[in-house]
Amino acid sequence: MSDGKTTGEPSPEATETLLSHLVELRDRILRMFLAILVVFLALFPFANQIYTFLAKPLMAHLPEGTSMIAIEVAAPFLIPFKLVLLLAVVLTIPYILYQFWAFIAPGLYKHEKRLAGPLVLSSTLLFYLGMAFAYFVVFPLIFAFFTATAPEGVAVMTDISRYLDFVIMLFIAFGIAFEVPIATILLVSMGATTPEKLARKRPYVIVGTFVIGMVLTPPDIISQTLLALPMWVLFEIGLQLSRMMERRKAAERAAQEAADDGGSDDDGPRGGGPGGGGSGPRPKGGPGGQTPRPGGGASGAGPAAGAAASGAATAGATTAKASETGFRPLSPEEMDAELDRLEEEERTRTEERASRKAQAGSATEDKSASPPTEETRTPGNG
């Protein structure tokens, strides 16, 4: 029988929340596909013109009397179709990223939202910039080099399918390479490294850019250099931006600490009231102006009051220190010391109470054992 205890099954609220998130994710994925479909349908009538524009850097350097060829039967239709589909995905990247952002944004902190927006926008623009750099700068140089180095008697006539695969690879390589500043900023913001450490590793970064250029580009020195040099420059840009970001964070922390210090100076009432730090006149003795007397009574709690005042002063000093330096959790050693102090105060108060009771009992016994005075004696006969 069930006794009302929780089992391993999820609660109805958790199930409902998960289902709502899945439904929202499905809706946003459908919106992405619809956006891609709309852009694709709008561009498909111009598929052949778009492919001609893409092939222009190569066509401008082909020898006279040669052209591109299609060695497959369906290639004249499928290759422009494939190009338009990929172009639709690229053009809808901002909308796709917005849908992902709208799905995950409610679960992010405020500082994460503030950082993610500019990073998403800048990464999209840098990806487009890398593709434009590849088309307008890299393609004319490498195609001129390739066609000029053809052996005698070899007619350069590239297949349209292989040309599309080649340029797509270069587009992706340069688009990702232009994300170097974003990667640098993310590494610094996550605390994985610092701008100073990155600056010290600059020689390794330069060598790494040329290795990446060698892997991602065709086996020629021109395309490798054209990819490595922008990556190096973008790394330097990301390094400077990360330094600016660190300086801004340091300024914000300093302003926050200054605000905390200014607020701690105004905390608590002024003067000699409770909790006040003023230097106003205070009555001598305990509460009500009574002078403490050794022995006890209403004003005989002087040692206990002194211990309590000492504890309050220590707590006040600790609070003042915390307000100056900011919140900091106690270490295990500090926690043990605080517990020892509290135990010592409690033991002191217990001993004082026992001492007062012993003194009161001793005074009572002395009074009862004292001899009668002359006035209390019975008069004799003579």
Buried (B, 14 or more C-beta within 10 A) or exposed (E): EEEEEEEEEEEEEEEEEEEEEEEEEEEBBEBBEEBBEEBBEEBBEEBBEBBEEBBEBBBEBBEEEEEBEBEEEEBEEBBBBBBBBBBBBBBBBEBBBBBBBEBEEEEEEEEEEEBBEEBBEBBBEBBBBBBBBBBEEBBBBBBBBBBEEEEEEEEBEBBBBEBBEBBBBBBBBBBBBBBBBBBBBBBBBEEEEBBEEBEEEEEEBBEBBBEBBBEBBBEBEBBBBBBBBBBBEBBBBBBEBBBEBBEEEEEEEEEEEEEBEEEBEEEBEEEEEEEEBEEEEEEEBBEEEBEBEEEBEEBBBBBBBEBEEEEEEEEEEEEBEEBEEEEEEEEEEEEEEBEEEEEEBEEBBEEBBEEBEEBEEEEEEEEEEEEEEEEEEEEEEE
